[in-house]
């Protein structure tokens, strides 16, 4: 059977199911069964599917996923993140677009405690958007920074998405987590520069208002109480990996323990908080792992049918420059991000992309960081980005989804600038992994 036919059958069946609204996990499973009947010999193939499903979720590499999610949920549900935002606010004074800048700063710090962009955006939006609305901020300067900064949770460890990508693409999870730190900080700087410039050029979008002076000792006290303790989480997750003391799984466990300790210190460790955190974690983890079981078998069928090998041969014999192929991959990710969620995009594309990357001899960590930055845009890309709907849900009444679309676009452009820098200068994503691990 020609590989083009196999490719068309496998991806065509998956595309039809997704367009028809079938849940992603079940769409993968049905497409897999179709592939099994054609290429794996029916019943023996079904037995192989069961083995593949078990192996796909029993990998030790994936252990940080539920731990990172639980850590973020504990920090969110216990209110530690809100205290941190209020403490940071006291240092900003009368900077142009100060509340928008506070959003970026808080998003950067909260990203070190949460692996979920939606949880981060929900926290930032529920606390800061009503205040910005009260101060007369234009929606582009209130909704936009929340949408952009929420995505920093993907680009600064702990990032559960980085673990998923590393596990599926067989990239070192530790190196990938270290590799996203500098790009994540670059994104925060680009967001801040954009906000300051726009607030200077169009001051009516972010009106300056009087800020009651805060005594210096009070600033120090609030920072010491509510910001510096978060350094414990940062050290347990990032510092231990940087020093080579802990694996990503061990760092995730240590960070989760640190989150519970902080919740106890702030007297918010109670049964209801723990129950809600655990239930949310279980729900998200089951969803992620269920999709992964189908996606792993999907990639195996793709390889067994010859479609993967055929696609590699086409790309490697086309005499295209590697940069053209890289840009083509990113265009595919951007397009898919307009319509489907991040994890399904990883599951669909990585089985195709990684063999090509290996054949071209490209650094997988560099490519993985670029892919994560690209995927960071998917939740805020119109028309179906999930974070767009989360932010609309926490925004004041009268906010429309069109407002969220318009507010997201400048920050998507900022993300594209950061992505261009990562592609042009691989050292930005490779320096830390090469020197830390």
C-alpha positions in Angstrom: 0.0 0.0 0.0 1.4 3.4 -0.9 2.3 5.6 2.1 0.2 8.5 0.7 -2.9 6.3 1.0 -2.0 5.3 4.5 -1.4 8.9 5.5 -4.7 10.0 4.0 -6.7 7.2 5.7 -5.1 7.8 9.2 -5.2 11.6 9.2 -8.4 11.8 7.2 -10.3 9.7 9.7 -8.9 11.6 12.7 -9.7 15.0 11.0 -13.3 13.9 10.2 -13.9 12.8 13.8 -12.5 16.0 15.3 -14.5 18.2 13.0 -17.6 16.2 13.9 -17.0 17.1 17.5 -15.9 13.7 18.9 -13.8 14.2 22.1 -10.1 14.1 21.3 -9.3 10.9 23.2 -12.1 9.0 21.5 -11.2 10.4 18.1 -7.7 9.0 18.5 -9.1 5.7 19.7 -11.5 5.3 16.7 -8.8 6.3 14.2 -6.5 3.8 15.9 -9.0 1.0 15.5 -9.4 1.8 11.8 -5.6 1.6 11.5 -5.5 -1.7 13.4 -8.1 -3.3 11.2 -6.1 -2.3 8.1 -2.5 -2.7 9.1 -2.3 -4.7 12.4 -4.4 -7.7 11.5 -7.5 -7.1 13.6 -7.5 -9.0 16.9 -3.7 -9.3 17.4 -3.5 -5.6 16.7 -6.1 -4.9 19.4 -4.0 -6.8 21.9 -1.0 -4.7 20.8 -3.1 -1.6 21.3 -3.8 -2.6 25.0 -0.1 -3.1 25.6 0.7 0.2 23.9 -1.9 2.0 26.0 -0.4 0.6 29.2 3.1 1.5 28.3 2.2 5.0 27.2 1.0 6.1 30.7 3.3 3.9 32.9 6.5 5.9 31.9 8.3 7.4 34.9 9.0 10.4 32.7 5.4 11.5 33.0 5.3 11.5 36.8 5.9 15.3 37.1 2.7 16.0 35.2 0.2 15.4 38.0 2.7 16.8 40.6 3.1 20.1 38.7 -0.6 20.4 38.3 -1.2 19.7 42.0 1.4 22.2 43.0 -0.3 24.9 40.9 -3.7 24.0 42.2 -2.6 24.3 45.8 -1.0 27.7 45.2 -4.2 28.8 43.4 -6.8 27.4 45.8 -4.9 28.5 49.0 -4.8 32.2 47.9 -1.0 32.4 48.1 -0.9 33.8 44.5 -3.3 36.6 45.4 -1.1 37.7 48.4 1.9 37.8 46.1 0.1 40.1 43.6 -0.9 42.5 46.3 2.7 42.6 47.7 4.2 43.3 44.2 1.7 46.1 43.6 3.2 48.2 46.3 6.5 48.5 44.4 5.3 49.9 41.1 4.5 53.5 42.0 3.3 55.6 39.0 4.8 53.7 36.1 2.9 54.0 32.8 0.4 51.1 32.6 1.3 50.1 36.1 -1.5 47.6 36.5 -0.8 46.0 33.1 2.9 45.8 34.2 1.8 44.3 37.5 -0.1 41.6 35.5 3.1 40.7 33.6 5.2 40.7 36.8 2.7 38.6 38.7 2.3 36.3 35.8 6.0 35.7 35.6 6.3 34.9 39.4 3.1 32.8 39.4 4.4 30.9 36.4 7.1 29.5 38.7 4.4 27.9 40.8 1.8 26.8 38.2 2.1 24.6 35.2 -1.3 25.6 33.8 -1.8 28.7 31.6 -5.6 28.6 32.2 -5.2 28.6 36.0 -2.7 31.4 35.8 -4.9 33.5 33.6 -7.9 32.8 35.8 -6.1 34.0 38.9 -4.6 37.1 37.2 -7.9 38.0 35.5 -10.1 37.6 38.6 -7.8 39.8 40.7 -6.6 42.4 38.3 -9.2 42.9 35.5 -11.9 44.4 37.8 -9.3 46.8 39.2 -8.1 47.9 35.8 -11.7 48.3 34.6 -12.4 50.5 37.6 -9.3 52.6 36.8 -10.5 53.2 33.2 -8.1 50.9 31.5 -9.0 50.1 27.9 -9.8 46.4 27.4 -6.7 46.0 25.2 -4.6 47.0 28.2 -6.5 44.9 30.8 -7.5 41.7 29.0 -4.4 41.6 26.8 -1.8 41.4 29.5 -3.7 38.7 31.3 -4.0 36.6 28.2 -0.3 37.1 27.3 1.0 36.6 30.9 -1.1 33.6 31.6 0.9 31.7 28.8 4.1 32.3 30.7 3.1 29.3 32.9 3.9 27.1 29.8 7.3 28.8 29.3 8.7 28.9 32.9 9.1 25.7 35.0 7.2 24.0 36.3 5.5 23.4 33.0 3.4 20.3 32.7 3.1 20.8 29.0 6.9 20.7 28.7 6.8 17.3 30.4 4.1 16.1 28.1 6.0 17.3 25.0 9.3 15.8 26.3 7.6 12.5 26.9 5.9 12.3 23.6 8.8 13.7 21.5 11.4 11.7 23.5 13.3 14.9 24.4 15.1 15.1 27.8 12.5 16.6 30.1 15.1 18.1 32.4 16.9 19.9 29.5 13.6 21.1 28.1 12.5 22.5 31.5 15.8 24.4 31.8 15.7 25.5 28.1 12.4 27.3 28.4 13.5 29.6 31.3 15.4 32.3 29.3 12.8 32.4 26.5 10.1 32.8 29.1 11.8 35.7 30.7 12.4 37.2 27.2 8.7 37.0 26.6 8.0 38.8 29.9 10.4 41.6 28.9 8.9 42.0 25.4 5.4 42.2 27.0 6.6 44.9 29.4 8.3 47.0 26.7 5.2 46.8 24.6 3.0 47.9 27.5 5.2 50.8 28.5 5.6 52.1 24.9 1.8 51.8 24.2 1.0 53.5 27.5 3.4 56.3 26.6 2.0 56.8 23.1 -1.7 56.3 24.0 -2.0 57.4 27.7 -5.8 57.3 27.5 -5.6 53.5 27.3 -4.0 53.2 30.7 -4.8 56.4 32.7 -2.3 57.4 35.3 -3.9 57.6 38.8 -2.7 58.7 42.2 -1.2 55.9 44.3 -1.1 56.2 48.0 2.5 56.1 49.1 3.5 52.9 50.9 6.2 53.2 53.6 9.4 51.5 52.6 9.4 49.2 55.6 5.9 48.1 54.8 7.0 47.2 51.3 9.9 45.2 52.7 7.6 43.5 55.2 4.9 42.5 52.6 7.6 41.3 50.2 9.3 39.2 53.0 6.0 37.7 54.0 4.3 37.0 50.6 7.0 37.1 47.8 10.3 35.8 49.2 8.8 32.6 50.6 7.8 31.7 47.0 11.6 31.5 46.4 11.3 28.2 48.3 9.1 26.8 45.5 11.4 28.2 42.8 14.4 26.7 44.4 12.8 23.3 45.0 11.7 23.1 41.3 14.3 25.0 39.3 17.2 25.2 41.7 17.4 21.5 42.5 17.4 20.6 38.8 19.9 23.4 38.0 22.3 22.0 40.7 21.8 18.5 39.4 20.6 17.3 42.8 17.1 16.2 41.6 15.5 14.7 38.5 12.4 16.5 37.2 10.2 14.0 39.0 12.0 14.6 42.3 11.9 18.3 41.8 8.2 18.2 41.1 7.6 16.2 44.3 9.7 18.6 46.4 7.9 21.6 44.9 4.5 20.1 45.6 5.6 19.5 49.3 6.8 23.1 49.4 3.4 24.3 48.2 1.6 22.4 51.0 4.0 23.8 53.5 3.4 27.4 52.3 -0.4 26.8 52.4 0.0 25.7 56.0 2.2 28.6 57.0 -0.4 31.0 55.7 -3.1 29.0 57.6 -5.0 28.0 54.5 -4.3 24.3 54.6 -7.7 22.8 55.2 -9.7 19.8 54.0 -11.8 21.8 51.5 -8.7 23.3 49.9 -7.0 20.0 49.6 -10.1 18.2 48.3 -10.6 20.8 45.6 -7.0 20.8 44.6 -6.8 17.0 44.4 -10.1 16.7 42.4 -9.0 19.4 39.9 -5.6 17.7 39.5 -7.2 14.3 39.0 -9.6 15.7 36.4 -6.9 17.4 34.4 -4.4 14.5 34.7 -6.9 11.9 33.5 -7.8 14.0 30.5 -4.1 14.4 29.6 -3.2 10.7 30.1 -6.3 9.5 28.2 -5.4 11.5 25.2 -1.8 10.3 25.4 -2.8 6.7 25.3 -4.5 7.2 22.0 -1.8 9.4 20.6 1.0 6.9 21.4 -0.7 4.1 19.5 -1.6 6.6 16.7 2.1 7.3 16.2 3.0 3.6 16.1 0.3 2.9 13.5 1.6 5.9 11.5 5.1 4.4 11.6 4.0 0.8 10.9 2.0 1.9 7.8 5.0 3.5 6.2 3.5 7.0 6.3 6.2 8.4 8.6 9.0 7.0 6.5 7.4 8.3 3.3 6.9 11.8 4.8 10.6 11.9 5.9 11.8 10.8 2.5 9.7 13.6 0.8 11.1 16.3 3.2 14.7 15.1 3.1 14.9 14.7 -0.7 13.2 18.0 -1.4 16.4 20.0 -1.2 14.8 22.6 1.1 16.9 24.5 3.5 16.4 23.4 7.1 15.1 26.8 8.1 12.4 26.6 5.5 11.3 23.2 7.0 11.4 24.7 10.5 9.2 27.6 9.5 6.8 25.2 7.8 6.5 23.2 11.0 5.7 26.4 13.0 3.1 27.5 10.4 1.4 24.1 10.8 1.4 24.6 14.6 0.0 28.1 14.4 -2.8 27.0 12.0 -3.8 24.1 14.3 -3.7 26.4 17.3 -6.6 28.4 15.9 -8.9 25.4 16.1 -7.8 22.8 18.6 -6.2 22.6 22.1 -2.5 22.3 22.8 -2.2 18.7 23.9 -4.0 17.3 20.8 -1.7 19.4 18.6 1.3 17.8 20.3 -0.1 14.3 19.8 -1.0 14.9 16.1 2.2 16.7 15.0 5.1 15.2 17.1 4.9 11.8 15.5 5.5 13.5 12.1 7.9 16.3 13.2 10.4 14.4 15.4 11.5 11.9 12.8 12.1 14.7 10.4 14.0 16.7 13.0 16.2 13.6 13.8 16.8 13.1 10.0 17.9 16.7 9.6 20.2 16.5 12.6 18.5 19.4 14.4 18.9 19.9 18.2 15.7 18.4 19.7 15.9 20.7 22.8 16.1 23.8 20.7 13.2 22.6 18.5 11.2 21.6 21.6 11.5 25.1 23.2 10.4 26.7 19.9 7.4 24.4 19.7 6.4 25.2 23.3 6.6 28.9 22.6 4.5 28.4 19.5 2.0 26.2 21.4 1.8 28.9 24.1 -0.1 31.0 21.6 -2.7 28.4 20.9 -4.8 29.0 24.0 -5.1 32.7 23.1 -5.5 32.3 19.3 -8.9 33.1 17.9 -11.4 31.6 17.4 -11.2 28.7 19.8 -8.4 29.4 22.3 -9.6 28.1 25.6 -7.9 30.8 27.7 -9.9 33.4 25.7 -13.1 31.9 27.2 -11.5 31.6 30.7 -10.6 35.3 30.7 -14.0 36.3 29.3 -15.6 34.3 32.2 -13.7 36.2 34.9 -13.9 39.6 33.2 -16.6 42.2 34.3 -20.0 42.0 32.7 -20.2 43.5 29.2 -16.9 41.9 28.0 -17.4 40.1 24.8 -15.3 37.3 23.2 -14.6 39.8 20.4 -12.9 42.1 23.0 -10.7 39.1 24.0 -9.8 38.4 20.4 -8.7 42.0 19.8 -6.8 42.2 23.1 -4.9 39.0 22.4 -3.6 40.0 19.0 -0.8 42.4 20.1 0.5 39.8 22.6 0.4 37.1 19.9 2.6 39.4 17.8 5.0 39.8 20.8 5.1 36.0 21.1 6.0 35.8 17.4 8.9 38.2 18.0 10.1 36.0 20.8 9.8 32.9 18.6 11.8 34.6 15.8 14.6 35.3 18.4 14.6 31.7 19.6 14.8 30.4 16.0 17.5 32.9 15.0 19.6 32.5 18.2 19.5 28.8 19.4 21.9 29.7 22.3 18.9 31.4 24.0 17.3 28.0 24.6 20.5 25.9 24.8 22.8 27.8 27.1 21.1 26.8 30.4 20.7 23.1 29.6 24.3 22.8 28.4 25.6 24.5 31.5 23.2 23.2 34.1 22.7 19.5 33.3 
